[in-house]
Amino acid sequence: MAETNIFKVLSDPQRRDILVMLKEGRMNAGEIAERLGITPAALSYHLKLLKSADLIMEYKQKNFIYYEVNTTVFEELILWASQFGGEKG
């Protein structure tokens, strides 16, 4: 996992909303900002933090940058958290 504190990044409701949107498939920044009703500058800040935690990946396609969820990080997080699940009987 990235050095950035993933839990701190996930603590913001708008960043969680972005991840839920991206769960449906790739989106560009304009589409995300429009659905969230936030400015491009605010979205840029959130995307930067999500990328620094490796929670999203970006792909350039012609004149657009598309974002999608990095499921690998979530799989690692689930594996890590599962160790606290208690005894199996």
PDB file of N, CA, C and O in Angstrom:
ATOM      1  N   MET A   1       0.836  -1.184   0.000  1.00  0.00           N
ATOM      2  CA  MET A   1       0.000   0.000   0.000  1.00  0.00           C
ATOM      3  C   MET A   1       0.879   1.246   0.000  1.00  0.00           C
ATOM      4  O   MET A   1       2.034   1.201   0.425  1.00  0.00           O
ATOM      5  N   ALA A   2       0.341   2.321  -0.465  1.00  0.00           N
ATOM      6  CA  ALA A   2       1.086   3.565  -0.553  1.00  0.00           C
ATOM      7  C   ALA A   2       1.405   4.106   0.830  1.00  0.00           C
ATOM      8  O   ALA A   2       0.764   3.760   1.822  1.00  0.00           O
ATOM      9  N   GLU A   3       2.411   4.963   0.864  1.00  0.00           N
ATOM     10  CA  GLU A   3       2.813   5.547   2.142  1.00  0.00           C
ATOM     11  C   GLU A   3       1.762   6.512   2.674  1.00  0.00           C
ATOM     12  O   GLU A   3       1.647   6.709   3.884  1.00  0.00           O
ATOM     13  N   THR A   4       1.003   7.107   1.776  1.00  0.00           N
ATOM     14  CA  THR A   4      -0.053   8.018   2.200  1.00  0.00           C
ATOM     15  C   THR A   4      -1.036   7.262   3.073  1.00  0.00           C
ATOM     16  O   THR A   4      -1.322   6.091   2.822  1.00  0.00           O
ATOM     17  N   ASN A   5      -1.548   7.917   4.083  1.00  0.00           N
ATOM     18  CA  ASN A   5      -2.498   7.271   4.984  1.00  0.00           C
ATOM     19  C   ASN A   5      -3.828   7.039   4.266  1.00  0.00           C
ATOM     20  O   ASN A   5      -4.613   7.968   4.077  1.00  0.00           O
ATOM     21  N   ILE A   6      -4.066   5.810   3.877  1.00  0.00           N
ATOM     22  CA  ILE A   6      -5.270   5.464   3.130  1.00  0.00           C
ATOM     23  C   ILE A   6      -6.530   5.802   3.926  1.00  0.00           C
ATOM     24  O   ILE A   6      -7.517   6.277   3.364  1.00  0.00           O
ATOM     25  N   PHE A   7      -6.490   5.557   5.220  1.00  0.00           N
ATOM     26  CA  PHE A   7      -7.674   5.828   6.039  1.00  0.00           C
ATOM     27  C   PHE A   7      -7.987   7.324   6.085  1.00  0.00           C
ATOM     28  O   PHE A   7      -9.155   7.711   6.100  1.00  0.00           O
ATOM     29  N   LYS A   8      -6.964   8.155   6.106  1.00  0.00           N
ATOM     30  CA  LYS A   8      -7.184   9.603   6.090  1.00  0.00           C
ATOM     31  C   LYS A   8      -7.812  10.018   4.754  1.00  0.00           C
ATOM     32  O   LYS A   8      -8.735  10.831   4.720  1.00  0.00           O
ATOM     33  N   VAL A   9      -7.309   9.458   3.673  1.00  0.00           N
ATOM     34  CA  VAL A   9      -7.867   9.773   2.345  1.00  0.00           C
ATOM     35  C   VAL A   9      -9.322   9.319   2.268  1.00  0.00           C
ATOM     36  O   VAL A   9     -10.166  10.027   1.719  1.00  0.00           O
ATOM     37  N   LEU A  10      -9.615   8.147   2.814  1.00  0.00           N
ATOM     38  CA  LEU A  10     -10.978   7.610   2.760  1.00  0.00           C
ATOM     39  C   LEU A  10     -11.932   8.290   3.739  1.00  0.00           C
ATOM     40  O   LEU A  10     -13.143   8.083   3.661  1.00  0.00           O
ATOM     41  N   SER A  11     -11.408   9.092   4.653  1.00  0.00           N
ATOM     42  CA  SER A  11     -12.262   9.729   5.660  1.00  0.00           C
ATOM     43  C   SER A  11     -13.159  10.824   5.077  1.00  0.00           C
ATOM     44  O   SER A  11     -14.142  11.215   5.707  1.00  0.00           O
ATOM     45  N   ASP A  12     -12.835  11.315   3.894  1.00  0.00           N
ATOM     46  CA  ASP A  12     -13.619  12.396   3.297  1.00  0.00           C
ATOM     47  C   ASP A  12     -14.793  11.830   2.480  1.00  0.00           C
ATOM     48  O   ASP A  12     -14.585  10.981   1.613  1.00  0.00           O
ATOM     49  N   PRO A  13     -16.016  12.292   2.749  1.00  0.00           N
ATOM     50  CA  PRO A  13     -17.191  11.770   2.040  1.00  0.00           C
ATOM     51  C   PRO A  13     -17.142  11.986   0.524  1.00  0.00           C
ATOM     52  O   PRO A  13     -17.593  11.124  -0.231  1.00  0.00           O
ATOM     53  N   GLN A  14     -16.605  13.116   0.067  1.00  0.00           N
ATOM     54  CA  GLN A  14     -16.555  13.355  -1.380  1.00  0.00           C
ATOM     55  C   GLN A  14     -15.586  12.394  -2.056  1.00  0.00           C
ATOM     56  O   GLN A  14     -15.846  11.939  -3.170  1.00  0.00           O
ATOM     57  N   ARG A  15     -14.473  12.079  -1.398  1.00  0.00           N
ATOM     58  CA  ARG A  15     -13.544  11.119  -1.992  1.00  0.00           C
ATOM     59  C   ARG A  15     -14.173   9.729  -2.040  1.00  0.00           C
ATOM     60  O   ARG A  15     -13.971   8.986  -3.000  1.00  0.00           O
ATOM     61  N   ARG A  16     -14.930   9.383  -1.012  1.00  0.00           N
ATOM     62  CA  ARG A  16     -15.645   8.097  -1.040  1.00  0.00           C
ATOM     63  C   ARG A  16     -16.687   8.092  -2.162  1.00  0.00           C
ATOM     64  O   ARG A  16     -16.872   7.076  -2.831  1.00  0.00           O
ATOM     65  N   ASP A  17     -17.367   9.227  -2.368  1.00  0.00           N
ATOM     66  CA  ASP A  17     -18.338   9.336  -3.466  1.00  0.00           C
ATOM     67  C   ASP A  17     -17.652   9.145  -4.824  1.00  0.00           C
ATOM     68  O   ASP A  17     -18.204   8.497  -5.713  1.00  0.00           O
ATOM     69  N   ILE A  18     -16.470   9.700  -4.979  1.00  0.00           N
ATOM     70  CA  ILE A  18     -15.714   9.549  -6.225  1.00  0.00           C
ATOM     71  C   ILE A  18     -15.412   8.067  -6.466  1.00  0.00           C
ATOM     72  O   ILE A  18     -15.572   7.569  -7.580  1.00  0.00           O
ATOM     73  N   LEU A  19     -14.979   7.372  -5.423  1.00  0.00           N
ATOM     74  CA  LEU A  19     -14.668   5.946  -5.560  1.00  0.00           C
ATOM     75  C   LEU A  19     -15.906   5.137  -5.932  1.00  0.00           C
ATOM     76  O   LEU A  19     -15.825   4.222  -6.752  1.00  0.00           O
ATOM     77  N   VAL A  20     -17.051   5.466  -5.334  1.00  0.00           N
ATOM     78  CA  VAL A  20     -18.292   4.755  -5.655  1.00  0.00           C
ATOM     79  C   VAL A  20     -18.662   5.002  -7.116  1.00  0.00           C
ATOM     80  O   VAL A  20     -19.085   4.077  -7.809  1.00  0.00           O
ATOM     81  N   MET A  21     -18.508   6.231  -7.587  1.00  0.00           N
ATOM     82  CA  MET A  21     -18.794   6.543  -8.989  1.00  0.00           C
ATOM     83  C   MET A  21     -17.881   5.756  -9.924  1.00  0.00           C
ATOM     84  O   MET A  21     -18.324   5.206 -10.933  1.00  0.00           O
ATOM     85  N   LEU A  22     -16.604   5.713  -9.571  1.00  0.00           N
ATOM     86  CA  LEU A  22     -15.632   5.034 -10.426  1.00  0.00           C
ATOM     87  C   LEU A  22     -15.795   3.519 -10.396  1.00  0.00           C
ATOM     88  O   LEU A  22     -15.310   2.818 -11.284  1.00  0.00           O
ATOM     89  N   LYS A  23     -16.471   3.026  -9.383  1.00  0.00           N
ATOM     90  CA  LYS A  23     -16.752   1.593  -9.313  1.00  0.00           C
ATOM     91  C   LYS A  23     -17.582   1.154 -10.526  1.00  0.00           C
ATOM     92  O   LYS A  23     -17.501   0.008 -10.966  1.00  0.00           O
ATOM     93  N   GLU A  24     -18.376   2.084 -11.054  1.00  0.00           N
ATOM     94  CA  GLU A  24     -19.222   1.808 -12.212  1.00  0.00           C
ATOM     95  C   GLU A  24     -18.435   1.802 -13.519  1.00  0.00           C
ATOM     96  O   GLU A  24     -18.924   1.297 -14.529  1.00  0.00           O
ATOM     97  N   GLY A  25     -17.224   2.357 -13.512  1.00  0.00           N
ATOM     98  CA  GLY A  25     -16.394   2.404 -14.719  1.00  0.00           C
ATOM     99  C   GLY A  25     -15.614   3.698 -14.802  1.00  0.00           C
ATOM    100  O   GLY A  25     -15.794   4.613 -13.998  1.00  0.00           O
ATOM    101  N   ARG A  26     -14.747   3.749 -15.790  1.00  0.00           N
ATOM    102  CA  ARG A  26     -13.888   4.925 -15.996  1.00  0.00           C
ATOM    103  C   ARG A  26     -14.707   6.181 -16.234  1.00  0.00           C
ATOM    104  O   ARG A  26     -15.757   6.154 -16.875  1.00  0.00           O
ATOM    105  N   MET A  27     -14.192   7.288 -15.696  1.00  0.00           N
ATOM    106  CA  MET A  27     -14.816   8.596 -15.923  1.00  0.00           C
ATOM    107  C   MET A  27     -13.707   9.622 -16.059  1.00  0.00           C
ATOM    108  O   MET A  27     -12.616   9.447 -15.517  1.00  0.00           O
ATOM    109  N   ASN A  28     -13.996  10.706 -16.795  1.00  0.00           N
ATOM    110  CA  ASN A  28     -13.022  11.790 -16.841  1.00  0.00           C
ATOM    111  C   ASN A  28     -13.368  12.824 -15.769  1.00  0.00           C
ATOM    112  O   ASN A  28     -14.437  12.772 -15.160  1.00  0.00           O
ATOM    113  N   ALA A  29     -12.451  13.756 -15.552  1.00  0.00           N
ATOM    114  CA  ALA A  29     -12.617  14.731 -14.471  1.00  0.00           C
ATOM    115  C   ALA A  29     -13.875  15.575 -14.644  1.00  0.00           C
ATOM    116  O   ALA A  29     -14.553  15.880 -13.663  1.00  0.00           O
ATOM    117  N   GLY A  30     -14.188  15.950 -15.861  1.00  0.00           N
ATOM    118  CA  GLY A  30     -15.380  16.753 -16.101  1.00  0.00           C
ATOM    119  C   GLY A  30     -16.653  16.023 -15.692  1.00  0.00           C
ATOM    120  O   GLY A  30     -17.555  16.616 -15.101  1.00  0.00           O
ATOM    121  N   GLU A  31     -16.719  14.743 -16.008  1.00  0.00           N
ATOM    122  CA  GLU A  31     -17.892  13.937 -15.643  1.00  0.00           C
ATOM    123  C   GLU A  31     -18.019  13.812 -14.126  1.00  0.00           C
ATOM    124  O   GLU A  31     -19.114  13.910 -13.573  1.00  0.00           O
ATOM    125  N   ILE A  32     -16.891  13.596 -13.468  1.00  0.00           N
ATOM    126  CA  ILE A  32     -16.904  13.450 -12.008  1.00  0.00           C
ATOM    127  C   ILE A  32     -17.327  14.754 -11.348  1.00  0.00           C
ATOM    128  O   ILE A  32     -18.185  14.754 -10.465  1.00  0.00           O
ATOM    129  N   ALA A  33     -16.728  15.872 -11.772  1.00  0.00           N
ATOM    130  CA  ALA A  33     -17.039  17.178 -11.185  1.00  0.00           C
ATOM    131  C   ALA A  33     -18.512  17.521 -11.377  1.00  0.00           C
ATOM    132  O   ALA A  33     -19.156  18.050 -10.471  1.00  0.00           O
ATOM    133  N   GLU A  34     -19.037  17.219 -12.547  1.00  0.00           N
ATOM    134  CA  GLU A  34     -20.444  17.523 -12.830  1.00  0.00           C
ATOM    135  C   GLU A  34     -21.368  16.713 -11.921  1.00  0.00           C
ATOM    136  O   GLU A  34     -22.325  17.255 -11.367  1.00  0.00           O
ATOM    137  N   ARG A  35     -21.089  15.433 -11.769  1.00  0.00           N
ATOM    138  CA  ARG A  35     -21.944  14.588 -10.921  1.00  0.00           C
ATOM    139  C   ARG A  35     -21.868  14.982  -9.458  1.00  0.00           C
ATOM    140  O   ARG A  35     -22.859  14.892  -8.733  1.00  0.00           O
ATOM    141  N   LEU A  36     -20.679  15.425  -9.018  1.00  0.00           N
ATOM    142  CA  LEU A  36     -20.532  15.832  -7.620  1.00  0.00           C
ATOM    143  C   LEU A  36     -20.981  17.269  -7.378  1.00  0.00           C
ATOM    144  O   LEU A  36     -21.275  17.649  -6.244  1.00  0.00           O
ATOM    145  N   GLY A  37     -21.032  18.067  -8.443  1.00  0.00           N
ATOM    146  CA  GLY A  37     -21.393  19.479  -8.293  1.00  0.00           C
ATOM    147  C   GLY A  37     -20.301  20.280  -7.610  1.00  0.00           C
ATOM    148  O   GLY A  37     -20.588  21.168  -6.806  1.00  0.00           O
ATOM    149  N   ILE A  38     -19.026  19.966  -7.930  1.00  0.00           N
ATOM    150  CA  ILE A  38     -17.905  20.700  -7.339  1.00  0.00           C
ATOM    151  C   ILE A  38     -17.060  21.335  -8.441  1.00  0.00           C
ATOM    152  O   ILE A  38     -17.176  20.979  -9.614  1.00  0.00           O
ATOM    153  N   THR A  39     -16.223  22.265  -8.051  1.00  0.00           N
ATOM    154  CA  THR A  39     -15.367  22.956  -9.013  1.00  0.00           C
ATOM    155  C   THR A  39     -14.240  22.038  -9.477  1.00  0.00           C
ATOM    156  O   THR A  39     -13.878  21.091  -8.779  1.00  0.00           O
ATOM    157  N   PRO A  40     -13.687  22.319 -10.657  1.00  0.00           N
ATOM    158  CA  PRO A  40     -12.543  21.531 -11.114  1.00  0.00           C
ATOM    159  C   PRO A  40     -11.354  21.590 -10.144  1.00  0.00           C
ATOM    160  O   PRO A  40     -10.633  20.605  -9.983  1.00  0.00           O
ATOM    161  N   ALA A  41     -11.158  22.734  -9.507  1.00  0.00           N
ATOM    162  CA  ALA A  41     -10.042  22.864  -8.555  1.00  0.00           C
ATOM    163  C   ALA A  41     -10.246  21.954  -7.345  1.00  0.00           C
ATOM    164  O   ALA A  41      -9.305  21.304  -6.888  1.00  0.00           O
ATOM    165  N   ALA A  42     -11.465  21.908  -6.831  1.00  0.00           N
ATOM    166  CA  ALA A  42     -11.759  21.037  -5.687  1.00  0.00           C
ATOM    167  C   ALA A  42     -11.590  19.577  -6.082  1.00  0.00           C
ATOM    168  O   ALA A  42     -11.035  18.781  -5.325  1.00  0.00           O
ATOM    169  N   LEU A  43     -12.073  19.230  -7.274  1.00  0.00           N
ATOM    170  CA  LEU A  43     -11.934  17.847  -7.739  1.00  0.00           C
ATOM    171  C   LEU A  43     -10.463  17.487  -7.912  1.00  0.00           C
ATOM    172  O   LEU A  43     -10.045  16.388  -7.547  1.00  0.00           O
ATOM    173  N   SER A  44      -9.695  18.386  -8.454  1.00  0.00           N
ATOM    174  CA  SER A  44      -8.268  18.141  -8.656  1.00  0.00           C
ATOM    175  C   SER A  44      -7.582  17.791  -7.342  1.00  0.00           C
ATOM    176  O   SER A  44      -6.739  16.896  -7.297  1.00  0.00           O
ATOM    177  N   TYR A  45      -7.937  18.487  -6.289  1.00  0.00           N
ATOM    178  CA  TYR A  45      -7.384  18.217  -4.960  1.00  0.00           C
ATOM    179  C   TYR A  45      -7.736  16.792  -4.503  1.00  0.00           C
ATOM    180  O   TYR A  45      -6.868  16.059  -4.028  1.00  0.00           O
ATOM    181  N   HIS A  46      -8.991  16.411  -4.646  1.00  0.00           N
ATOM    182  CA  HIS A  46      -9.433  15.087  -4.230  1.00  0.00           C
ATOM    183  C   HIS A  46      -8.765  13.989  -5.072  1.00  0.00           C
ATOM    184  O   HIS A  46      -8.335  12.966  -4.538  1.00  0.00           O
ATOM    185  N   LEU A  47      -8.683  14.207  -6.377  1.00  0.00           N
ATOM    186  CA  LEU A  47      -8.053  13.223  -7.250  1.00  0.00           C
ATOM    187  C   LEU A  47      -6.577  13.056  -6.917  1.00  0.00           C
ATOM    188  O   LEU A  47      -6.046  11.946  -6.957  1.00  0.00           O
ATOM    189  N   LYS A  48      -5.918  14.159  -6.589  1.00  0.00           N
ATOM    190  CA  LYS A  48      -4.498  14.100  -6.220  1.00  0.00           C
ATOM    191  C   LYS A  48      -4.297  13.218  -4.992  1.00  0.00           C
ATOM    192  O   LYS A  48      -3.383  12.394  -4.960  1.00  0.00           O
ATOM    193  N   LEU A  49      -5.146  13.388  -3.984  1.00  0.00           N
ATOM    194  CA  LEU A  49      -5.025  12.577  -2.774  1.00  0.00           C
ATOM    195  C   LEU A  49      -5.349  11.108  -3.044  1.00  0.00           C
ATOM    196  O   LEU A  49      -4.666  10.218  -2.536  1.00  0.00           O
ATOM    197  N   LEU A  50      -6.379  10.853  -3.835  1.00  0.00           N
ATOM    198  CA  LEU A  50      -6.737   9.477  -4.174  1.00  0.00           C
ATOM    199  C   LEU A  50      -5.621   8.794  -4.968  1.00  0.00           C
ATOM    200  O   LEU A  50      -5.339   7.614  -4.761  1.00  0.00           O
ATOM    201  N   LYS A  51      -4.988   9.544  -5.880  1.00  0.00           N
ATOM    202  CA  LYS A  51      -3.863   8.983  -6.641  1.00  0.00           C
ATOM    203  C   LYS A  51      -2.658   8.742  -5.748  1.00  0.00           C
ATOM    204  O   LYS A  51      -1.970   7.734  -5.905  1.00  0.00           O
ATOM    205  N   SER A  52      -2.387   9.653  -4.808  1.00  0.00           N
ATOM    206  CA  SER A  52      -1.223   9.499  -3.931  1.00  0.00           C
ATOM    207  C   SER A  52      -1.359   8.276  -3.034  1.00  0.00           C
ATOM    208  O   SER A  52      -0.357   7.709  -2.599  1.00  0.00           O
ATOM    209  N   ALA A  53      -2.587   7.867  -2.757  1.00  0.00           N
ATOM    210  CA  ALA A  53      -2.836   6.666  -1.953  1.00  0.00           C
ATOM    211  C   ALA A  53      -3.001   5.432  -2.841  1.00  0.00           C
ATOM    212  O   ALA A  53      -3.315   4.349  -2.346  1.00  0.00           O
ATOM    213  N   ASP A  54      -2.793   5.591  -4.140  1.00  0.00           N
ATOM    214  CA  ASP A  54      -2.948   4.514  -5.120  1.00  0.00           C
ATOM    215  C   ASP A  54      -4.361   3.931  -5.155  1.00  0.00           C
ATOM    216  O   ASP A  54      -4.547   2.787  -5.570  1.00  0.00           O
ATOM    217  N   LEU A  55      -5.349   4.704  -4.725  1.00  0.00           N
ATOM    218  CA  LEU A  55      -6.726   4.215  -4.733  1.00  0.00           C
ATOM    219  C   LEU A  55      -7.369   4.332  -6.113  1.00  0.00           C
ATOM    220  O   LEU A  55      -8.343   3.643  -6.416  1.00  0.00           O
ATOM    221  N   ILE A  56      -6.806   5.225  -6.956  1.00  0.00           N
ATOM    222  CA  ILE A  56      -7.289   5.355  -8.324  1.00  0.00           C
ATOM    223  C   ILE A  56      -6.102   5.373  -9.271  1.00  0.00           C
ATOM    224  O   ILE A  56      -4.976   5.677  -8.878  1.00  0.00           O
ATOM    225  N   MET A  57      -6.375   5.043 -10.521  1.00  0.00           N
ATOM    226  CA  MET A  57      -5.375   5.097 -11.585  1.00  0.00           C
ATOM    227  C   MET A  57      -5.908   6.026 -12.665  1.00  0.00           C
ATOM    228  O   MET A  57      -7.118   6.192 -12.818  1.00  0.00           O
ATOM    229  N   GLU A  58      -4.991   6.626 -13.409  1.00  0.00           N
ATOM    230  CA  GLU A  58      -5.421   7.486 -14.502  1.00  0.00           C
ATOM    231  C   GLU A  58      -4.880   6.965 -15.828  1.00  0.00           C
ATOM    232  O   GLU A  58      -3.782   6.415 -15.908  1.00  0.00           O
ATOM    233  N   TYR A  59      -5.697   7.161 -16.870  1.00  0.00           N
ATOM    234  CA  TYR A  59      -5.350   6.733 -18.214  1.00  0.00           C
ATOM    235  C   TYR A  59      -5.591   7.890 -19.165  1.00  0.00           C
ATOM    236  O   TYR A  59      -6.645   8.524 -19.126  1.00  0.00           O
ATOM    237  N   LYS A  60      -4.612   8.167 -20.020  1.00  0.00           N
ATOM    238  CA  LYS A  60      -4.780   9.222 -21.010  1.00  0.00           C
ATOM    239  C   LYS A  60      -5.292   8.600 -22.302  1.00  0.00           C
ATOM    240  O   LYS A  60      -4.765   7.602 -22.793  1.00  0.00           O
ATOM    241  N   GLN A  61      -6.335   9.222 -22.831  1.00  0.00           N
ATOM    242  CA  GLN A  61      -6.928   8.766 -24.080  1.00  0.00           C
ATOM    243  C   GLN A  61      -7.284   9.995 -24.894  1.00  0.00           C
ATOM    244  O   GLN A  61      -8.215  10.726 -24.555  1.00  0.00           O
ATOM    245  N   LYS A  62      -6.551  10.218 -25.954  1.00  0.00           N
ATOM    246  CA  LYS A  62      -6.679  11.412 -26.789  1.00  0.00           C
ATOM    247  C   LYS A  62      -6.511  12.651 -25.912  1.00  0.00           C
ATOM    248  O   LYS A  62      -5.457  12.830 -25.303  1.00  0.00           O
ATOM    249  N   ASN A  63      -7.527  13.505 -25.837  1.00  0.00           N
ATOM    250  CA  ASN A  63      -7.411  14.744 -25.059  1.00  0.00           C
ATOM    251  C   ASN A  63      -7.968  14.635 -23.646  1.00  0.00           C
ATOM    252  O   ASN A  63      -8.110  15.648 -22.961  1.00  0.00           O
ATOM    253  N   PHE A  64      -8.282  13.436 -23.206  1.00  0.00           N
ATOM    254  CA  PHE A  64      -8.906  13.257 -21.899  1.00  0.00           C
ATOM    255  C   PHE A  64      -8.054  12.372 -21.005  1.00  0.00           C
ATOM    256  O   PHE A  64      -7.296  11.521 -21.470  1.00  0.00           O
ATOM    257  N   ILE A  65      -8.203  12.602 -19.710  1.00  0.00           N
ATOM    258  CA  ILE A  65      -7.623  11.714 -18.710  1.00  0.00           C
ATOM    259  C   ILE A  65      -8.791  11.037 -18.016  1.00  0.00           C
ATOM    260  O   ILE A  65      -9.687  11.702 -17.496  1.00  0.00           O
ATOM    261  N   TYR A  66      -8.776   9.722 -18.010  1.00  0.00           N
ATOM    262  CA  TYR A  66      -9.819   8.946 -17.363  1.00  0.00           C
ATOM    263  C   TYR A  66      -9.292   8.337 -16.077  1.00  0.00           C
ATOM    264  O   TYR A  66      -8.115   7.993 -15.967  1.00  0.00           O
ATOM    265  N   TYR A  67     -10.178   8.213 -15.117  1.00  0.00           N
ATOM    266  CA  TYR A  67      -9.825   7.667 -13.809  1.00  0.00           C
ATOM    267  C   TYR A  67     -10.622   6.404 -13.563  1.00  0.00           C
ATOM    268  O   TYR A  67     -11.772   6.281 -13.984  1.00  0.00           O
ATOM    269  N   GLU A  68      -9.983   5.457 -12.866  1.00  0.00           N
ATOM    270  CA  GLU A  68     -10.693   4.241 -12.459  1.00  0.00           C
ATOM    271  C   GLU A  68     -10.123   3.757 -11.133  1.00  0.00           C
ATOM    272  O   GLU A  68      -9.003   4.105 -10.760  1.00  0.00           O
ATOM    273  N   VAL A  69     -10.904   2.956 -10.432  1.00  0.00           N
ATOM    274  CA  VAL A  69     -10.528   2.440  -9.123  1.00  0.00           C
ATOM    275  C   VAL A  69      -9.393   1.431  -9.288  1.00  0.00           C
ATOM    276  O   VAL A  69      -9.405   0.607 -10.202  1.00  0.00           O
ATOM    277  N   ASN A  70      -8.417   1.512  -8.390  1.00  0.00           N
ATOM    278  CA  ASN A  70      -7.334   0.531  -8.335  1.00  0.00           C
ATOM    279  C   ASN A  70      -7.758  -0.553  -7.360  1.00  0.00           C
ATOM    280  O   ASN A  70      -7.553  -0.430  -6.152  1.00  0.00           O
ATOM    281  N   THR A  71      -8.348  -1.612  -7.889  1.00  0.00           N
ATOM    282  CA  THR A  71      -8.902  -2.662  -7.030  1.00  0.00           C
ATOM    283  C   THR A  71      -7.830  -3.406  -6.247  1.00  0.00           C
ATOM    284  O   THR A  71      -8.121  -3.972  -5.194  1.00  0.00           O
ATOM    285  N   THR A  72      -6.602  -3.417  -6.737  1.00  0.00           N
ATOM    286  CA  THR A  72      -5.519  -4.114  -6.041  1.00  0.00           C
ATOM    287  C   THR A  72      -5.327  -3.581  -4.636  1.00  0.00           C
ATOM    288  O   THR A  72      -5.143  -4.356  -3.698  1.00  0.00           O
ATOM    289  N   VAL A  73      -5.367  -2.266  -4.479  1.00  0.00           N
ATOM    290  CA  VAL A  73      -5.181  -1.659  -3.155  1.00  0.00           C
ATOM    291  C   VAL A  73      -6.323  -2.059  -2.231  1.00  0.00           C
ATOM    292  O   VAL A  73      -6.097  -2.326  -1.051  1.00  0.00           O
ATOM    293  N   PHE A  74      -7.546  -2.105  -2.754  1.00  0.00           N
ATOM    294  CA  PHE A  74      -8.678  -2.503  -1.921  1.00  0.00           C
ATOM    295  C   PHE A  74      -8.575  -3.965  -1.512  1.00  0.00           C
ATOM    296  O   PHE A  74      -8.933  -4.326  -0.391  1.00  0.00           O
ATOM    297  N   GLU A  75      -8.091  -4.799  -2.409  1.00  0.00           N
ATOM    298  CA  GLU A  75      -7.897  -6.215  -2.064  1.00  0.00           C
ATOM    299  C   GLU A  75      -6.876  -6.359  -0.932  1.00  0.00           C
ATOM    300  O   GLU A  75      -7.079  -7.143  -0.005  1.00  0.00           O
ATOM    301  N   GLU A  76      -5.779  -5.599  -1.012  1.00  0.00           N
ATOM    302  CA  GLU A  76      -4.765  -5.627   0.044  1.00  0.00           C
ATOM    303  C   GLU A  76      -5.337  -5.128   1.363  1.00  0.00           C
ATOM    304  O   GLU A  76      -5.044  -5.681   2.424  1.00  0.00           O
ATOM    305  N   LEU A  77      -6.152  -4.084   1.292  1.00  0.00           N
ATOM    306  CA  LEU A  77      -6.766  -3.517   2.489  1.00  0.00           C
ATOM    307  C   LEU A  77      -7.715  -4.521   3.140  1.00  0.00           C
ATOM    308  O   LEU A  77      -7.748  -4.647   4.364  1.00  0.00           O
ATOM    309  N   ILE A  78      -8.479  -5.228   2.325  1.00  0.00           N
ATOM    310  CA  ILE A  78      -9.409  -6.242   2.850  1.00  0.00           C
ATOM    311  C   ILE A  78      -8.628  -7.374   3.515  1.00  0.00           C
ATOM    312  O   ILE A  78      -8.994  -7.833   4.597  1.00  0.00           O
ATOM    313  N   LEU A  79      -7.558  -7.819   2.870  1.00  0.00           N
ATOM    314  CA  LEU A  79      -6.729  -8.872   3.466  1.00  0.00           C
ATOM    315  C   LEU A  79      -6.143  -8.423   4.794  1.00  0.00           C
ATOM    316  O   LEU A  79      -6.135  -9.184   5.762  1.00  0.00           O
ATOM    317  N   TRP A  80      -5.657  -7.196   4.844  1.00  0.00           N
ATOM    318  CA  TRP A  80      -5.083  -6.664   6.077  1.00  0.00           C
ATOM    319  C   TRP A  80      -6.136  -6.604   7.172  1.00  0.00           C
ATOM    320  O   TRP A  80      -5.883  -7.027   8.300  1.00  0.00           O
ATOM    321  N   ALA A  81      -7.324  -6.077   6.848  1.00  0.00           N
ATOM    322  CA  ALA A  81      -8.378  -5.913   7.839  1.00  0.00           C
ATOM    323  C   ALA A  81      -8.951  -7.254   8.310  1.00  0.00           C
ATOM    324  O   ALA A  81      -9.443  -7.368   9.433  1.00  0.00           O
ATOM    325  N   SER A  82      -8.882  -8.259   7.443  1.00  0.00           N
ATOM    326  CA  SER A  82      -9.465  -9.560   7.804  1.00  0.00           C
ATOM    327  C   SER A  82      -8.745 -10.225   8.968  1.00  0.00           C
ATOM    328  O   SER A  82      -9.309 -11.107   9.616  1.00  0.00           O
ATOM    329  N   GLN A  83      -7.522  -9.823   9.243  1.00  0.00           N
ATOM    330  CA  GLN A  83      -6.801 -10.423  10.365  1.00  0.00           C
ATOM    331  C   GLN A  83      -7.429 -10.040  11.721  1.00  0.00           C
ATOM    332  O   GLN A  83      -7.119 -10.648  12.746  1.00  0.00           O
ATOM    333  N   PHE A  84      -8.295  -9.048  11.715  1.00  0.00           N
ATOM    334  CA  PHE A  84      -8.942  -8.613  12.946  1.00  0.00           C
ATOM    335  C   PHE A  84     -10.345  -9.176  13.075  1.00  0.00           C
ATOM    336  O   PHE A  84     -11.116  -8.726  13.923  1.00  0.00           O
ATOM    337  N   GLY A  85     -10.688 -10.154  12.247  1.00  0.00           N
ATOM    338  CA  GLY A  85     -12.042 -10.682  12.183  1.00  0.00           C
ATOM    339  C   GLY A  85     -12.429 -11.643  13.299  1.00  0.00           C
ATOM    340  O   GLY A  85     -13.593 -12.036  13.379  1.00  0.00           O
ATOM    341  N   GLY A  86     -11.522 -12.025  14.139  1.00  0.00           N
ATOM    342  CA  GLY A  86     -11.855 -12.936  15.229  1.00  0.00           C
ATOM    343  C   GLY A  86     -11.510 -14.370  14.903  1.00  0.00           C
ATOM    344  O   GLY A  86     -11.040 -14.690  13.811  1.00  0.00           O
ATOM    345  N   GLU A  87     -11.749 -15.205  15.855  1.00  0.00           N
ATOM    346  CA  GLU A  87     -11.418 -16.630  15.720  1.00  0.00           C
ATOM    347  C   GLU A  87     -12.437 -17.345  14.865  1.00  0.00           C
ATOM    348  O   GLU A  87     -13.634 -17.069  14.930  1.00  0.00           O
ATOM    349  N   LYS A  88     -11.943 -18.268  14.063  1.00  0.00           N
ATOM    350  CA  LYS A  88     -12.837 -19.118  13.267  1.00  0.00           C
ATOM    351  C   LYS A  88     -12.914 -20.466  13.976  1.00  0.00           C
ATOM    352  O   LYS A  88     -11.916 -20.994  14.465  1.00  0.00           O
ATOM    353  N   GLY A  89     -14.096 -20.990  14.014  1.00  0.00           N
ATOM    354  CA  GLY A  89     -14.275 -22.110  14.828  1.00  0.00           C
ATOM    355  C   GLY A  89     -14.444 -23.436  14.325  1.00  0.00           C
ATOM    356  O   GLY A  89     -14.597 -24.376  15.105  1.00  0.00           O
TER     357      GLY A  89
END
